[in-house]
Structures are given as structure tokens and as C-alpha cells.
Amino acid sequence: MDLVQPGFGLVFWTAITFLILLFILRKFAWRPILGAVSEREESIKSALQSAEEAKKEMQNLQADNERILKEARAERDALLKEARELKDGIISDAKEQAKAEGDKMLKQAQAAIESEKKAAVAEIKAQVATLSVDIAEKVIKEELSDKTKQLKLVEDMLGDIKLN
């Protein structure tokens, strides 16, 4: 039953062995282990800091992208507005030009119609004058062919003169 109850010598030598092991570990292994842990801790801090910087950079890039996108949209809207204004101006100019051309053509047509009307009226007057002269000539020939009619015509004319 000595195995169940350790003796003083076993405990002493176990403690001495433990202290020697602890001394050897502290002298040779503890510093490298702590250095490796410290180095690992620094690399983790550095990685976290790099990740944080990358996150901030991504946020800055995202903000820049949004700003650039807004500027592009504003520029697109300005170009579309300018194009609409240009289109409206061209349409307005074309309408005004078409109206002016229409008015000009209408005035030319009215002038041509008026000219044709005056020419037609002048031709009708000339025909009426010619026809009147022809009728008067025939009437006078008819009246003057008979002697009694000639005398009566002269008397009528003299009667008209006295009355005036």
C-alpha cells in the first residue's frame, strides 16, 4: 500500500524534479515561447489594424464611388435637359420658319390672285367697251339708215339740250 500513500522522499524528489524542469523551461523555453506569443500578438494586432485601415479605405472608396455616381447622374440629367432644350429650340425654329414660309407663300398667292383679278377685270372692261362700241355702232347705223329716224333723233337731241 505504499503506492497509494507516497512517502516524503517521493514528494521531495518530485518537487526537486519539478523545480529543475521549471528552471530549465524558464531558462530555455519560456523566453522563446513568450517571444513567439508576443510576436504572434503583434502580428494579430498588425493584421487587425490593417483590416481596420482596409475597412476605412473601402468606406472612403464607397463614398467616392457614390459621389462620382451622383456627379455622373447630375451630368447626365444636365445633358438630357440641354438636349431637350435644344430639341425644343429646333422644333420652335422650324415651326417659326414654316409659318414664315407659309405666310410668304400665302401673300404671294394673294398677290398673284389680285394680279389675275385685275387682269381679268381689265380684260372684261376692254371687252365690254368693245362690245358697247359695236352695239352703239349697230344702233347708230340702224337709226341713221332711215331719214325719218334721223330727223327724229336730231329733234330728240335738241329737245334734251333745251331741257338741260
C-alpha positions in Angstrom: 0.0 0.0 0.0 2.9 2.2 -0.3 1.8 3.1 -3.7 -1.3 4.7 -2.6 0.4 6.8 0.0 3.5 8.5 -1.3 6.4 8.9 1.0 8.4 12.0 1.9 11.3 11.1 -0.4 9.0 10.7 -3.5 7.3 14.0 -2.9 10.7 15.7 -2.3 12.3 14.3 -5.4 9.1 15.0 -7.4 9.3 18.6 -6.2 13.0 18.9 -7.0 12.5 17.4 -10.4 9.6 19.8 -11.0 11.7 22.8 -9.9 14.6 21.7 -12.1 12.2 21.2 -15.0 10.6 24.6 -14.3 14.1 26.3 -14.2 15.2 24.6 -17.4 11.9 25.5 -19.1 12.2 29.1 -17.8 15.8 29.4 -18.9 15.5 27.8 -22.4 11.8 27.5 -23.4 9.9 30.2 -21.6 11.5 33.2 -23.3 11.2 31.8 -26.8 7.6 30.7 -26.1 6.8 34.2 -24.7 8.6 35.8 -27.6 6.6 33.7 -30.1 3.4 34.5 -28.2 4.3 38.2 -28.1 5.3 38.1 -31.8 2.0 36.4 -32.6 0.1 39.0 -30.6 1.9 41.8 -32.5 1.1 40.2 -35.9 -2.5 39.8 -34.9 -2.6 43.5 -33.8 -1.0 44.5 -37.0 -3.4 42.4 -39.0 -6.4 43.9 -37.2 -5.0 47.3 -37.7 -4.5 46.6 -41.4 -8.0 45.2 -41.6 -9.4 48.3 -39.9 -7.4 50.5 -42.4 -8.7 48.5 -45.3 -12.2 48.8 -43.9 -11.8 52.6 -43.7 -10.3 52.7 -47.2 -13.2 50.7 -48.5 -15.6 53.1 -46.9 -13.7 56.0 -48.4 -13.8 54.3 -51.8 -17.5 53.6 -51.4 -18.2 57.2 -50.6 -16.1 58.3 -53.6 -18.0 55.9 -55.8 -21.3 57.3 -54.6 -20.1 60.8 -55.1 -18.8 60.0 -58.6 -22.1 58.2 -59.3 -24.1 61.3 -58.2 -21.9 63.6 -60.3 -22.4 61.3 -63.3 -26.2 61.3 -62.8 -26.2 65.1 -62.4 -24.2 65.4 -65.6 -26.4 63.0 -67.4 -29.5 65.0 -66.3 -27.9 68.2 -67.4 -27.1 66.7 -70.8 -30.6 65.4 -71.2 -32.0 68.8 -70.2 -29.8 70.6 -72.6 -30.7 68.1 -75.4 -34.4 68.6 -74.6 -34.0 72.4 -74.7 -32.0 72.1 -78.0 -34.7 69.9 -79.5 -37.5 72.3 -78.4 -35.5 75.2 -79.8 -35.0 73.4 -83.1 -38.7 72.5 -83.3 -39.7 76.1 -82.4 -37.4 77.5 -85.0 -38.7 75.0 -87.6 -42.3 76.0 -86.7 -41.5 79.7 -87.0 -39.7 79.2 -90.3 -42.5 77.1 -91.6 -45.1 79.7 -90.5 -43.0 82.5 -92.2 -42.7 80.4 -95.4 -46.4 79.7 -95.3 -47.2 83.4 -94.7 -44.9 84.3 -97.6 -46.4 81.8 -99.9 -49.9 82.9 -98.9 -49.0 86.6 -99.6 -47.5 85.6 -102.9 -50.7 83.6 -103.8 -52.9 86.5 -102.7 -50.8 88.9 -104.8 -51.0 86.5 -107.8 -54.7 86.2 -107.3 -55.1 90.0 -107.0 -53.0 90.5 -110.2 -55.0 87.9 -112.1 -58.2 89.5 -110.8 -57.1 93.0 -112.0 -56.0 91.5 -115.4 -59.4 89.7 -115.7 -61.3 92.9 -114.7 -59.2 94.9 -117.2 -59.9 92.3 -119.9 -63.6 92.3 -119.1 -63.7 96.2 -119.2 -61.9 96.1 -122.6 -64.4 93.5 -123.9 -67.4 95.5 -122.5 -66.0 98.7 -124.1 -65.5 96.9 -127.4 -68.9 95.3 -127.2 -70.5 98.7 -126.2 -68.9 100.4 -129.2 -70.0 97.6 -131.5 -73.6 97.8 -130.1 -73.6 101.6 -130.3 -72.3 101.4 -133.9 -75.0 99.0 -134.9 -77.7 101.0 -133.2 -76.5 104.2 -134.8 -76.3 102.6 -138.2 -79.8 101.3 -137.7 -81.1 104.7 -136.6 -79.3 106.6 -139.3 -80.2 104.4 -142.1 -83.7 105.8 -142.2 -84.2 109.5 -142.9 -87.3 110.0 -140.7 -85.5 108.3 -137.8 -82.5 110.7 -138.4 -84.7 113.7 -138.1 -86.5 112.4 -135.0 -83.1 111.7 -133.4 -81.9 115.2 -134.1 -85.1 116.6 -132.7 -84.9 114.5 -129.6 -81.3 115.6 -129.1 -82.3 119.2 -129.5 -85.1 118.7 -127.0 -82.8 117.2 -124.5 -80.4 120.2 -124.9 -83.2 122.7 -124.2 -84.3 120.9 -121.1 -80.9 120.9 -119.7 
